[in-house]
Amino acid sequence: MIDSIKRLYQKSKLKDSSFEFLFEIYSGDEVIVLDTETTGLNPKKDAIISIGAVRVKGNRVYLGNAFEEYLKPDTKISIESIKIHGIREIDLQNAKDAKDVIPKLLHFIGNRPIVGYYIDFDKKILSRYTKDLIGIELPNQTIELSQMYYKRYKKHSAYEFVDLKFDTIIEQLDLPKLGKHDALNDAIMSAMIYLKLKTIPEYKGAFS
């Protein structure tokens, strides 16, 4: 009930009626797996510099129409972030404006759930852009991969530490690690994690 009221309130703030599809209830078997690379780790201040996303339907990742775009940042890229994704300001000379990329992304996502690794960060920073462009925060349901993994990890004791690092999850699930660290590759690897975890019942999986 409360969620419905919140959605109605958000919808009333929409500045462009062509995006009303975002508020339609989704009942299919598709999700969008998404990742962003940013200038830093503060979703309230930092900027998106690249977005990668793929569509998953059933047990298949659709790579033929994957989404990948680079954006012009309106703030400096931190040295710490460059060490992670390797994207420098000089690499973004031909990047696009957010006003051209974000609407394309919204049409790619549609009203489907969004899956990702610490997806709350991606949703928060994307919502800054959507609020500026069309008046609303991103309304889509999210599915958090680290939470899925944690729920399916069989602890050997109540005090066992569960390593939720992305590379650890990839390794424990025996999935291939793509070489280049960028938004699209991370989205593809996240899609593989999602599909693998979907087949493991909650709290009953055992990883060696």
N, C-alpha and C positions, 0 to 999 in steps of 0.2 A: 504494500500500500504506500509506504513512505517512498520507495523507489519510483513508483508510478507518478507520485506527486512531483518528485524532483525532476523526472523526465519531462513532464508537462510544463514545469516552470522553465526548464532549459529551452524547450522547444519554443516557448513564448519569446525568448530572447533572440531567436534566429533572425538574422538580418537578410538572409537570402533564402526564399522559399524553395529554391531548386535543390536545397540540401535537406529537405524534410525526410528524405529516404533514410537518413542516419537514425531516425527515431522509430523506424518500423521494427516490430519484434521479429527477430530472426529465428527460424525453426528448421533450417537445413543442416547439412553435415559438413559445411565448409568453415574454415577459419583462415585468418590472415596472420602469418608469422612475420614479425617486424623487428627491425633493429635500427637504431640511429647512432651516428657518431657526432660528437658535439665539441664545442670549444672548451668545455669544462664540465664539472659535475654538479653545478647548481642549476636546477631546472627553472628557477625564478629569474636568473640573470644570463646564463650562457645561451649560446645559439647552436642550432642544428647545422652541420656542414654536409652530412650525407644521410640518406635514408635508403634502406634496402628492405624489400618485403616480397614474400611469395605466398601463393594461395595453396592451401591444402584441402583436398576433398577426399573424404574417406581415408584411405591409406596411401594416397598418392600426393607427391609434391609436384606442382605444375611450374616448371622452370621456364617454359616457353614464353610466358608473358610476365616474367618477374619484373618487379618495380625497382629501379635504381636511379637515384638522382643526387646531384651535388648542389648545395645551396651556398649563396654568398653570405658569409657571416657578417653581423653588424657589431661584432666584438672580437677582440684579439683571441687567437687560439693559444691556450696555455701550453707551456712546455711539457707538463705532465700528460696532457691529452695527446700531444704529438708523439710522445714516447709510446702511447698505446696504439693509436691508429695510423701514425705515420703521415697524416695529412697536414701539409703546411699551407700558409696563405697563398704562396706562389702556385700551388697545385689547384687553386680554386679560381683562376683567372677567367675560365669559361663557365663557371658555375652559374646557376639560374637564381632568379629572385624567388623568395618564398611565396609571393603572391601568385606565381606561375606554377610552383611545384605542389603546394599544399592542396589546392582544389583537385589536382590530378590524383593525389594520394587518397583523398576522401572518396573519390569515385572508384578507385581501385579497392579500397577497404569495404565500401558499402556499409551495410548494417551488420556485417559479420563480427563475431568475437575476434579479439586481437590476442595473439599468443606471443610471449617473449620472455627473455631472461631479465629479471628485474624490470618488467614491463611497466611498472608504475612510474618509473623515471621517464621512460619514453612517452607515456601518455601525458604526464604532467607538462613536459616540455613541448609536446605537440599541441597541447591544449592552449598554451600561450599564443601560438600562431593561429589556431582556429578561432579563438576568442577575438583576436584582433581582426581577422579577415571576415568571419561570418557571425560573430557575436556569441558563440557558445564554446564550452569545453567539449572535448571529444566524448560522446556519450556511449561509445561501444563497451560491451562487457569485455573484461580482460581475463586471461588465464596465465598464471605465473608458473614458469617452468621449475624454478627452484623449489617452490612449494609442492608441485607434483612429485618431484624427485624425493623430497623429504618424507612425504606421506608414504611413498612406496619403498623407502629404505628400511631394511630389516635390521634394527639395532641389536647388537649382541648384549647390550646392557642399557639400563635407563640413563647411564651417565656417559654413554658413548657420544663423542663429537661427530657430527655429520658434516663433512666437507662439501660446501655448496658452490665451490668455484666452478666456473664454466668448463675449464679444461678437465677438471676432475670428473665432472658429470659425463663428459664426452668419453673419457677413458674408461670409467666404470661401466658404462653402457656398451662399450666395445664398438664405438662408432668412429668413422673416419674423421680426422681433423684436417680441414681444408687449410692450405698453406697461408694464403694472404689474409690478414686480419682487416676486414672491411665490413661495412654494414650488410651488403648482400650475402657475402659468405657466412657471416654470423647468423643471418636470418635463415639460410639454408641449413646450417648445422643445428640451429634451434628447432627447425621443422623436423629434422631427423630425431632429435631428442623427444619432441612431442609425440611423434608416431611410435617411438619405442616405448615410452612411458604409458601410452594409451593401452598397450597390451598387457601391462602389469597391474594386477589388482592393488588397490590401496592397502598399505601396511602389510602386504604379503610377499612383496618382492624380496629377493635375496641377491645382493651384489657381492661378488668375491673381491 
